[in-house]
Amino acid sequence: DTEVTQTPKHLVMGMTNKKSLKCEQHMGHRAMYWYKQKAKKPPELMFVYSYEKLSINESVPSRFSPECPNSSLLNLHLHALQPEDSALYLCASRRPGTDPARALNTEAFFGQGTRLTVV
Amino acid sequence: QQQVKQSPQSLIVQKGGISIINCAYENTAFDYFPWYQQFPGKGPALLIAIRPDVSEKKEGRFTISFNKSAKQFSLHIMDSQPGDSATYFCAASMVADRGSTLGRLYFGRGTQLTVWP
């Protein structure tokens, strides 16, 4: 099973709403990522979790709040978003290790994304 | 600052032809170079990847050529098919345990490939 599952696939929310995006993987990967992708652009890193701890926050506004409840789940809580936050939100996972030669230079698997529209 | 530079931005190829996409990088700490294929509305899917100790890797119709001294790598799609029409991203990452990058991927800007039947 090399699947990263994201729900929902599509989400429309108002600027005062609170919603959450969910990501799940059962590959035993202990590094999980949130990326944001605008049309015709590459994915941009938002957050990195390593062993369920937030390790990298790419200066993302506080209206995006990540959470990693366990090694298989990653959530992104959304609150008071702006229309410019409309994008495809991608979750990815990767297998970390303690051997530097094999650390995180392994395949990163992406989910299908959540298409978010803020109105 | 774009860590990985990708060209061309768009590419039109006839069915059966060869599609070639090029990428270049500056950071010599990069040691893993994957290519992703993305269809509209879908997440990126890993196509093929290479490490710098290998100069070429082939999987089916897809080949990565890697030139470590020039810090360049390229994707060749042989016998291109209309179903290959998608956006292709090259990427790079570095050994994470020694740093704080934790395996993040640095993406090129993407190449939109169109294969005409």
Chai-1 contact restraints between the chains, C-beta under 6 A:
chainA,res_idxA,chainB,res_idxB,connection_type,confidence,min_distance_angstrom,max_distance_angstrom,comment,restraint_id
A,A31,B,G103,contact,1.0,0.0,6.0,A-B,restraint_1
A,P42,B,F89,contact,1.0,0.0,6.0,A-B,restraint_2
A,P42,B,F107,contact,1.0,0.0,6.0,A-B,restraint_3
A,P42,B,R109,contact,1.0,0.0,6.0,A-B,restraint_4
A,P42,B,G110,contact,1.0,0.0,6.0,A-B,restraint_5
A,P43,B,F107,contact,1.0,0.0,6.0,A-B,restraint_6
A,L45,B,R104,contact,1.0,0.0,6.0,A-B,restraint_7
A,V48,B,L102,contact,1.0,0.0,6.0,A-B,restraint_8
A,S50,B,L102,contact,1.0,0.0,6.0,A-B,restraint_9
A,S55,B,L102,contact,1.0,0.0,6.0,A-B,restraint_10
A,I56,B,L102,contact,1.0,0.0,6.0,A-B,restraint_11
A,L90,B,G43,contact,1.0,0.0,6.0,A-B,restraint_12
A,R94,B,G103,contact,1.0,0.0,6.0,A-B,restraint_13
A,P100,B,V95,contact,1.0,0.0,6.0,A-B,restraint_14
A,P100,B,D97,contact,1.0,0.0,6.0,A-B,restraint_15
A,P100,B,R98,contact,1.0,0.0,6.0,A-B,restraint_16
A,A103,B,V95,contact,1.0,0.0,6.0,A-B,restraint_17
A,A103,B,A96,contact,1.0,0.0,6.0,A-B,restraint_18
A,A103,B,D97,contact,1.0,0.0,6.0,A-B,restraint_19
A,L104,B,A96,contact,1.0,0.0,6.0,A-B,restraint_20
A,L104,B,G103,contact,1.0,0.0,6.0,A-B,restraint_21
A,N105,B,Y32,contact,1.0,0.0,6.0,A-B,restraint_22
A,E107,B,L46,contact,1.0,0.0,6.0,A-B,restraint_23
A,F110,B,G43,contact,1.0,0.0,6.0,A-B,restraint_24
A,F110,B,P44,contact,1.0,0.0,6.0,A-B,restraint_25
A,G111,B,G43,contact,1.0,0.0,6.0,A-B,restraint_26
A,Q112,B,K42,contact,1.0,0.0,6.0,A-B,restraint_27
A,Q112,B,G43,contact,1.0,0.0,6.0,A-B,restraint_28
A,G113,B,G43,contact,1.0,0.0,6.0,A-B,restraint_29
